[in-house]
């Protein structure tokens, strides 16, 4: 079956612009996560959805970052007034449910490489 | 707070050598889960293994083996008879209910296997 997909694969934007990154999880996965990976670092947690609601958004760096998952499937990460420091690979992951909590394996998408000029 | 430390930034070996990747973790939770992921040059993270904190039994899967020791808070990963295709960045990660279900990753170890 299809894995997690993310679009676009690459996004180049100018400082101050608004961007949207899309994640399409594995069908039937109710939990969805966003991570950010800077060069030479491990992924860092941004936000976690269980169904339509954000169960944990403690990793969002500031109020320029926002994410939605209106129908409990596709999610969009939105970044306002982008800054050069936002440049990174944004990874999305999904897992079958949060019923098993932290036990469940997270399946990762290929990521969106965001470059802010 | 949760923390994962992978002290080895980069390791280079010659094909067929054995190699061990170290992982040390910190958590205040008594129930937690440890993971290893592989990130090949293509960039997509690939799940390798999961262990829970109550199961210290070592595991072997083909050329891969994992040594979990709670006494030293370590979860090390050994590749036996390494191959060029093993070249990748390997991440150790930790999750727990107290940590909010998210994965906390180490900084990764870049493994280069040369002919």
Interface residues (C-beta under 8 A of the other chain):
Chain A: X31 X33 X35 X40 X41 X42 X43 X44 X45 X48 X55 X56 X58 X59 X89 X91 X93 X98 X101 X102 X103 X105 X106 X107 X108 X109 X110 X111
Chain B: X4 X32 X33 X35 X37 X42 X43 X44 X45 X46 X47 X50 X52 X91 X93 X95 X96 X97 X99 X100 X101 X102 X103 X104 X105 X106 X107 X108
